[in-house]
């Protein structure tokens, strides 16, 4: 019995030693310079914890150095710092001159794509058996794209006070259509593999979230709206027969022989359920501008629709009014009103008109205890505004805090695609491109299709593209 106990103890001791040794060999230690520490720690968390799910230990250098050093198994990756080392004081980087003046494009066997955009650093990678020195500053690029500090220091705004895509470095340098954050993640992972890293990374799954911003409930809520529509048929649609069709449709709707063209809720849910998916409906609950108040959240019809959505297992979210994106009091009031009507906690949503201000809007969603929002996309140009097709936690660049809120970048808004294409074939091809590139990086494709566009006359030709997009996603699984 004693012999068995000793033998068992020896075996247990050595097995644990070897297991711990194996874990030690896989453990990563990362040395960071001693300035801008909160920003650097955020980047390590994003890259190694959220995106790759690799354990690591952070070591803060005793002085400001010009490199990040990633060490494991007696090997190291040195990433030269071409950004934060230039700004020894906290928040010193927050000015327009810090935005890169030029972007160079480079190719290398460690890249996942040809012509990787280099925002910070040089086209230089030194490789030996035990060390890689990258003069491409991965961390500065991720910080630039994910935090959107570019939008804080660049005061360009469009007619709705939104940061325009034309002012972004990504658009000006022609990489807006690429999820370069994901490309940089693969670059880092390939460097780890090149040096024989034996650990595993997080296995992401290609997914889709279907969302619907409910700007309007009915196309013809009153005879006044009908008359306005008839005038629009003549002036904007330049069709003298169309007003009579509008009036005829309204008569059928009034007699309950036809659904209002914007009452597509059942059809939307039918389509989602056909593909075994959920729809997220984002409702408005107030407003103080001419872009708001197209329906009252307390309207019995709205309450009936919300109840129907909940009963069928789909989700209710918030679509804050036009001025709520930087107005905490207004935002909270609307959230509370929607929760009262929905009789449930509201944890997701998207801003009206995609109005968004760094970092104010994120902080408002955070302070109201939302789980996720999907605000990052440009209204007039498709692309990856944050450079990512994966969800992530934002960073408040002013308070220097990592939020618990999750940003799910919006991949496709049908109105944007419609404005960029002239034919449904072009529309479908554009949707397929973004589906395939998101699939390549096992990302999350966030689709926005308004309830009103399915049967809106000017957009009716794209109705089939809605199901085609979801079907293509299923085909790619």
C-alpha positions as CSV (number, residue, x, y, z in Angstrom):
1,X,0.0,0.0,0.0
2,X,2.9,2.3,0.9
3,X,4.6,1.4,-2.4
4,X,1.5,2.2,-4.4
5,X,1.1,5.5,-2.5
6,X,4.7,6.5,-3.3
7,X,4.5,5.4,-6.9
8,X,1.2,7.3,-7.3
9,X,2.7,10.4,-5.7
10,X,5.8,10.3,-7.9
11,X,3.7,9.9,-11.0
12,X,1.3,12.6,-10.0
13,X,4.2,15.0,-9.1
14,X,6.0,14.5,-12.5
15,X,2.8,14.7,-14.6
16,X,1.9,18.0,-12.9
17,X,5.5,19.3,-13.4
18,X,5.4,18.4,-17.1
19,X,1.9,19.8,-17.5
20,X,2.9,23.1,-15.9
21,X,6.1,23.1,-17.9
22,X,4.0,22.7,-21.1
23,X,1.8,25.6,-20.0
24,X,4.8,27.7,-19.1
25,X,6.2,27.1,-22.6
26,X,2.9,28.3,-24.1
27,X,2.5,31.3,-21.7
28,X,3.1,34.6,-23.4
29,X,4.8,37.5,-21.6
30,X,4.4,40.9,-23.1
31,X,6.6,43.9,-22.1
32,X,5.1,47.3,-22.9
33,X,6.6,50.8,-22.6
34,X,5.8,52.8,-19.5
35,X,3.7,55.6,-21.1
36,X,0.0,55.5,-22.3
37,X,-0.3,52.4,-20.1
38,X,-4.1,52.2,-20.1
39,X,-4.3,52.5,-23.9
40,X,-1.7,49.8,-24.3
41,X,-3.4,47.4,-21.8
42,X,-6.7,47.9,-23.7
43,X,-4.9,46.8,-26.9
44,X,-3.4,43.7,-25.3
45,X,-6.9,42.8,-23.9
46,X,-8.5,43.3,-27.3
47,X,-5.9,41.4,-29.3
48,X,-4.9,38.6,-27.0
49,X,-8.0,38.1,-24.8
50,X,-11.0,39.1,-26.9
51,X,-9.8,38.2,-30.4
52,X,-7.3,35.4,-29.9
53,X,-8.2,34.2,-26.3
54,X,-4.6,33.6,-25.5
55,X,-3.4,33.9,-21.9
56,X,-0.6,36.4,-21.3
57,X,1.2,38.3,-18.6
58,X,1.9,42.0,-18.9
59,X,5.2,43.5,-17.9
60,X,5.6,47.3,-17.8
61,X,9.0,48.5,-18.7
62,X,10.7,50.8,-16.2
63,X,11.2,53.4,-18.9
64,X,9.7,54.5,-22.2
65,X,11.0,52.2,-24.8
66,X,10.3,52.0,-28.5
67,X,9.0,48.4,-28.7
68,X,6.5,45.9,-27.5
69,X,8.2,42.6,-26.7
70,X,6.1,39.4,-26.9
71,X,8.1,36.5,-25.4
72,X,7.4,32.8,-25.3
73,X,9.4,29.5,-25.4
74,X,12.7,31.5,-25.4
75,X,11.6,33.3,-28.5
76,X,10.3,36.8,-29.0
77,X,8.4,39.1,-31.4
78,X,9.5,42.7,-31.2
79,X,6.9,45.2,-32.5
80,X,8.4,48.6,-33.0
81,X,6.3,51.4,-31.5
82,X,5.8,54.2,-34.1
83,X,3.0,55.9,-32.3
84,X,2.7,56.1,-28.5
85,X,6.4,56.5,-28.0
86,X,6.0,59.8,-29.7
87,X,3.6,61.0,-27.1
88,X,5.0,60.5,-23.6
89,X,2.1,62.3,-21.9
90,X,-1.4,60.9,-21.6
91,X,-3.8,62.0,-24.3
92,X,-1.1,64.0,-26.0
93,X,-1.8,62.1,-29.2
94,X,-5.3,63.6,-29.5
95,X,-4.8,66.1,-32.3
96,X,-5.3,66.0,-36.0
97,X,-1.6,66.0,-36.9
98,X,-1.4,62.5,-35.3
99,X,-3.4,61.0,-38.1
100,X,-1.1,59.3,-40.6
101,X,-0.2,61.5,-43.6
102,X,0.4,58.6,-46.0
103,X,-0.4,54.9,-46.1
104,X,1.9,52.4,-47.7
105,X,0.9,49.0,-49.0
106,X,3.1,45.9,-48.5
107,X,3.1,42.2,-49.3
108,X,4.7,39.4,-47.2
109,X,4.2,35.7,-46.6
110,X,3.0,36.5,-43.1
111,X,0.1,38.6,-44.4
112,X,-3.4,37.1,-45.0
113,X,-4.0,39.5,-47.9
114,X,-1.9,41.2,-50.6
115,X,-1.0,44.8,-50.1
116,X,-1.5,45.2,-46.4
117,X,-2.1,48.9,-45.5
118,X,0.6,50.1,-43.2
119,X,-0.6,53.1,-41.2
120,X,2.2,53.3,-38.6
121,X,5.7,52.2,-39.2
122,X,7.7,50.8,-42.1
123,X,7.6,48.0,-44.6
124,X,10.2,46.0,-42.8
125,X,10.1,42.6,-41.1
126,X,13.2,40.9,-39.8
127,X,13.0,37.1,-39.2
128,X,15.4,34.7,-37.6
129,X,14.9,31.4,-35.9
130,X,14.2,32.8,-32.5
131,X,13.1,36.4,-33.2
132,X,10.9,38.5,-35.4
133,X,11.2,42.2,-35.5
134,X,8.2,44.0,-37.0
135,X,8.6,47.6,-38.0
136,X,4.8,47.6,-38.7
137,X,3.1,48.9,-35.6
138,X,0.2,46.5,-35.2
139,X,-1.0,48.1,-31.9
140,X,-1.2,51.7,-33.2
141,X,-3.3,50.5,-36.2
142,X,-5.7,48.6,-34.0
143,X,-6.1,51.6,-31.7
144,X,-6.6,54.0,-34.6
145,X,-9.4,51.8,-36.2
146,X,-11.2,50.4,-33.1
147,X,-11.4,53.5,-30.9
148,X,-12.2,55.9,-33.8
149,X,-10.1,58.6,-32.3
150,X,-9.6,59.9,-35.8
151,X,-13.3,61.1,-35.7
152,X,-12.7,62.9,-32.5
153,X,-9.8,65.0,-33.7
154,X,-11.1,65.5,-37.3
155,X,-14.1,67.8,-37.0
156,X,-15.4,67.2,-40.5
157,X,-19.2,66.6,-40.4
158,X,-22.0,66.2,-42.9
159,X,-25.5,67.7,-42.9
160,X,-26.6,65.4,-40.0
161,X,-23.4,66.2,-38.0
162,X,-22.0,62.8,-38.8
163,X,-18.3,62.1,-39.5
164,X,-18.4,61.5,-43.3
165,X,-16.7,58.6,-44.9
166,X,-14.9,60.9,-47.3
167,X,-13.0,62.4,-44.4
168,X,-11.7,59.0,-43.2
169,X,-8.2,57.8,-43.8
170,X,-9.6,54.4,-44.8
171,X,-11.7,55.9,-47.6
172,X,-9.0,58.3,-48.8
173,X,-6.4,55.5,-48.9
174,X,-8.8,53.0,-50.4
175,X,-9.0,50.3,-47.7
176,X,-12.5,51.1,-46.2
177,X,-13.8,47.9,-47.9
178,X,-11.3,45.7,-46.0
179,X,-11.4,44.6,-42.4
180,X,-7.8,45.5,-41.8
181,X,-8.1,44.8,-38.0
182,X,-8.7,41.2,-38.8
183,X,-5.8,41.2,-41.3
184,X,-3.5,42.5,-38.6
185,X,-4.8,39.8,-36.2
186,X,-3.8,37.2,-38.7
187,X,-0.4,38.9,-39.2
188,X,0.3,38.6,-35.5
189,X,-0.9,35.0,-35.3
190,X,1.3,34.1,-38.3
191,X,4.3,35.6,-36.6
192,X,3.6,33.4,-33.5
193,X,3.3,30.3,-35.7
194,X,6.5,31.2,-37.6
195,X,8.4,31.0,-34.3
196,X,6.8,27.7,-33.3
197,X,4.1,28.9,-30.8
198,X,2.3,25.8,-29.6
199,X,-0.7,27.4,-28.0
200,X,-4.2,27.5,-29.5
201,X,-6.4,30.5,-30.5
202,X,-10.0,31.2,-30.2
203,X,-12.1,29.6,-32.8
204,X,-14.6,32.2,-34.1
205,X,-17.8,31.1,-36.0
206,X,-19.1,32.9,-39.0
207,X,-22.5,34.3,-38.0
208,X,-25.2,36.8,-39.1
209,X,-27.4,39.1,-37.0
210,X,-30.6,40.4,-38.8
211,X,-31.7,43.9,-37.6
212,X,-34.5,46.2,-38.5
213,X,-34.6,50.0,-37.7
214,X,-38.3,50.8,-37.3
215,X,-38.5,54.4,-38.4
216,X,-42.1,54.2,-39.5
217,X,-44.9,51.7,-38.7
218,X,-47.4,52.7,-41.5
219,X,-47.0,54.3,-44.9
220,X,-50.5,55.7,-44.7
221,X,-51.4,56.5,-41.1
222,X,-53.8,59.2,-42.1
223,X,-55.4,60.9,-45.1
224,X,-53.0,63.8,-44.7
225,X,-50.1,61.4,-45.4
226,X,-51.9,59.9,-48.4
227,X,-52.3,63.4,-50.0
228,X,-48.6,64.0,-49.3
229,X,-47.8,60.8,-51.0
230,X,-49.9,61.6,-54.0
231,X,-48.1,65.0,-54.4
232,X,-44.8,63.1,-54.2
233,X,-46.0,60.7,-57.0
234,X,-46.4,63.7,-59.3
235,X,-43.4,65.9,-58.3
236,X,-40.7,63.4,-57.3
237,X,-41.8,60.2,-59.1
238,X,-43.1,62.2,-62.1
239,X,-46.0,59.8,-62.7
240,X,-49.5,61.2,-63.3
241,X,-51.2,57.8,-62.9
242,X,-49.5,56.8,-59.6
243,X,-51.6,59.1,-57.4
244,X,-54.7,57.2,-58.3
245,X,-53.0,54.0,-57.4
246,X,-52.0,55.5,-54.1
247,X,-55.5,56.5,-53.3
248,X,-56.8,53.1,-54.4
249,X,-54.3,51.3,-52.1
250,X,-55.3,53.5,-49.2
251,X,-59.0,52.6,-49.8
252,X,-58.1,48.9,-49.7
253,X,-56.0,49.3,-46.6
254,X,-58.8,51.3,-44.9
255,X,-61.2,48.4,-45.7
256,X,-58.7,45.9,-44.3
257,X,-58.4,44.2,-47.6
258,X,-54.7,44.9,-47.9
259,X,-51.9,45.5,-45.5
260,X,-50.2,48.9,-45.3
261,X,-46.9,48.6,-47.3
262,X,-44.8,49.3,-44.2
263,X,-46.6,46.6,-42.1
264,X,-44.1,43.9,-43.0
265,X,-43.5,42.6,-39.5
266,X,-45.1,39.2,-40.0
267,X,-43.4,38.7,-43.3
268,X,-40.0,39.6,-41.9
269,X,-40.5,37.1,-39.0
270,X,-41.7,34.5,-41.5
271,X,-38.5,34.9,-43.5
272,X,-36.2,34.8,-40.5
273,X,-38.0,31.7,-39.1
274,X,-37.7,30.0,-42.6
275,X,-34.0,30.3,-42.2
276,X,-34.1,29.3,-38.5
277,X,-32.9,32.8,-37.4
278,X,-34.0,35.7,-35.2
279,X,-34.8,39.2,-36.1
280,X,-34.0,42.2,-33.9
281,X,-36.5,45.1,-34.2
282,X,-35.3,48.5,-33.0
283,X,-38.2,50.8,-32.1
284,X,-38.2,54.6,-31.5
285,X,-39.7,55.9,-28.3
286,X,-39.7,59.7,-28.7
287,X,-38.0,62.5,-30.4
288,X,-37.9,66.3,-30.7
289,X,-36.9,66.9,-34.4
290,X,-38.6,66.7,-37.8
291,X,-36.8,63.4,-38.3
292,X,-38.7,61.8,-35.4
293,X,-42.2,61.1,-34.1
294,X,-43.5,59.1,-37.1
295,X,-45.4,57.0,-34.6
296,X,-46.1,56.9,-30.9
297,X,-44.6,54.1,-28.9
298,X,-47.7,54.0,-26.7
299,X,-50.0,53.6,-29.8
300,X,-52.1,50.4,-29.3
301,X,-51.0,49.2,-32.7
302,X,-47.4,49.5,-31.8
303,X,-47.9,47.7,-28.5
304,X,-49.7,44.9,-30.4
305,X,-46.8,44.6,-32.9
306,X,-44.2,44.5,-30.1
307,X,-46.2,41.8,-28.2
308,X,-46.4,39.7,-31.4
309,X,-42.6,40.0,-32.0
310,X,-41.9,38.8,-28.4
311,X,-44.4,36.0,-28.6
312,X,-42.7,34.7,-31.8
313,X,-39.3,34.7,-30.1
314,X,-37.7,37.7,-31.8
315,X,-36.0,40.6,-30.1
316,X,-36.9,44.2,-29.3
317,X,-34.3,46.9,-29.2
318,X,-34.0,50.7,-29.0
319,X,-33.7,53.0,-32.0
320,X,-32.9,56.3,-30.2
321,X,-34.3,59.5,-31.7
322,X,-32.4,61.9,-33.9
323,X,-30.9,64.0,-31.1
324,X,-30.4,61.3,-28.5
325,X,-26.9,60.2,-29.7
326,X,-25.3,62.9,-27.5
327,X,-28.1,63.7,-25.1
328,X,-27.9,61.3,-22.1
329,X,-31.2,62.5,-20.5
330,X,-33.2,62.1,-23.7
331,X,-31.6,58.7,-24.4
332,X,-32.5,57.4,-21.0
333,X,-36.0,58.7,-21.2
334,X,-36.6,56.9,-24.4
335,X,-35.1,53.7,-23.2
336,X,-37.4,53.7,-20.1
337,X,-40.5,54.4,-22.3
338,X,-39.7,51.5,-24.5
339,X,-39.1,49.2,-21.6
340,X,-42.4,50.2,-20.1
341,X,-44.2,49.4,-23.4
342,X,-42.2,46.2,-24.1
343,X,-42.5,45.1,-20.4
344,X,-38.9,43.8,-20.6
345,X,-35.3,45.0,-20.3
346,X,-33.9,46.6,-23.5
347,X,-30.2,45.6,-24.1
348,X,-29.5,46.3,-27.7
349,X,-30.1,48.8,-30.5
350,X,-28.8,51.3,-33.0
351,X,-28.8,55.1,-33.4
352,X,-31.3,56.9,-35.8
353,X,-29.6,58.1,-39.0
354,X,-26.5,56.4,-37.7
355,X,-25.6,59.6,-35.8
356,X,-22.6,58.8,-33.7
357,X,-20.0,60.9,-31.7
358,X,-16.7,59.5,-30.3
359,X,-16.7,58.7,-27.4
360,X,-20.0,60.3,-26.2
361,X,-22.4,57.9,-27.9
362,X,-20.7,54.8,-26.7
363,X,-20.6,56.1,-23.2
364,X,-24.3,56.8,-23.2
365,X,-25.1,53.3,-24.2
366,X,-22.6,52.0,-21.5
367,X,-24.2,54.2,-18.8
368,X,-27.6,52.8,-19.7
369,X,-26.4,49.3,-19.2
370,X,-26.8,48.1,-22.8
371,X,-25.2,44.8,-23.7
372,X,-24.5,45.7,-27.3
373,X,-25.1,48.3,-30.0
374,X,-24.5,48.3,-33.7
375,X,-23.6,51.9,-34.7
376,X,-20.4,51.7,-36.6
377,X,-21.1,52.1,-40.3
378,X,-21.1,55.0,-42.7
379,X,-24.6,56.0,-44.1
380,X,-23.4,56.8,-47.6
381,X,-20.6,54.3,-48.2
382,X,-20.3,50.6,-47.5
383,X,-17.2,49.4,-45.6
384,X,-15.6,48.5,-42.3
385,X,-15.7,51.8,-40.4
386,X,-13.9,50.2,-37.4
387,X,-11.8,48.0,-39.6
388,X,-13.3,44.9,-37.9
389,X,-15.9,42.3,-38.8
390,X,-15.8,41.0,-35.2
391,X,-17.6,42.5,-32.2
392,X,-15.4,44.1,-29.6
393,X,-15.6,46.3,-26.5
394,X,-14.9,50.0,-27.2
395,X,-12.5,52.3,-25.3
396,X,-13.4,55.7,-24.1
397,X,-10.5,57.8,-25.3
398,X,-11.2,60.6,-22.8
399,X,-11.8,58.7,-19.6
400,X,-9.3,56.1,-20.8
401,X,-11.6,53.2,-19.7
402,X,-12.5,50.0,-21.4
403,X,-16.3,49.7,-21.6
404,X,-18.4,46.6,-21.0
405,X,-20.6,47.5,-23.9
406,X,-20.0,45.4,-27.1
407,X,-20.0,47.1,-30.4
408,X,-21.2,44.9,-33.3
409,X,-20.1,46.9,-36.4
410,X,-22.8,47.2,-39.0
411,X,-21.8,45.4,-42.2
412,X,-24.7,46.1,-44.5
413,X,-27.5,48.7,-44.6
414,X,-29.7,48.1,-47.6
415,X,-30.2,51.8,-48.3
416,X,-26.5,52.4,-48.6
417,X,-26.1,49.4,-51.0
418,X,-29.1,50.7,-53.1
419,X,-27.5,54.1,-53.4
420,X,-24.2,52.6,-54.5
421,X,-25.6,50.2,-57.2
422,X,-27.8,50.7,-60.2
423,X,-29.0,47.1,-60.7
424,X,-30.0,44.3,-58.4
425,X,-27.2,42.2,-59.8
426,X,-24.7,44.8,-58.7
427,X,-26.4,45.0,-55.3
428,X,-26.3,41.2,-54.9
429,X,-22.6,41.1,-55.9
430,X,-21.7,43.8,-53.3
431,X,-23.6,41.9,-50.6
432,X,-21.8,38.7,-51.6
433,X,-18.4,40.4,-51.4
434,X,-19.0,41.5,-47.8
435,X,-20.4,38.1,-46.9
436,X,-17.4,36.3,-48.3
437,X,-14.8,38.6,-46.7
438,X,-16.6,38.3,-43.3
439,X,-16.7,34.5,-43.8
440,X,-13.0,34.4,-44.5
441,X,-12.3,35.9,-41.0
442,X,-15.1,34.0,-39.3
443,X,-16.7,37.3,-38.5
444,X,-20.2,38.5,-37.7
445,X,-22.2,39.9,-40.6
446,X,-24.7,42.5,-39.2
447,X,-27.5,43.1,-41.6
448,X,-29.9,46.2,-41.5
449,X,-33.0,46.0,-43.5
450,X,-35.8,48.5,-42.7
451,X,-39.3,47.2,-42.4
452,X,-40.4,50.0,-44.8
453,X,-38.1,49.2,-47.7
454,X,-39.6,45.8,-48.5
455,X,-42.5,47.4,-50.3
456,X,-41.4,51.0,-50.7
457,X,-42.0,51.7,-54.4
458,X,-38.6,53.2,-55.0
459,X,-36.9,50.1,-53.5
460,X,-39.3,47.4,-54.5
461,X,-36.9,45.9,-57.0
462,X,-34.5,45.0,-54.2
463,X,-37.0,43.0,-52.2
464,X,-35.8,39.6,-53.5
465,X,-32.2,40.6,-52.5
466,X,-33.2,40.5,-48.9
467,X,-33.8,36.8,-48.9
468,X,-30.9,36.2,-51.3
469,X,-28.5,37.8,-48.8
470,X,-29.7,35.6,-46.0
471,X,-29.7,32.5,-48.3
472,X,-26.1,33.3,-49.4
473,X,-25.1,33.5,-45.7
474,X,-26.6,30.0,-45.1
475,X,-24.9,28.7,-48.2
476,X,-21.5,29.9,-46.9
477,X,-21.9,28.1,-43.5
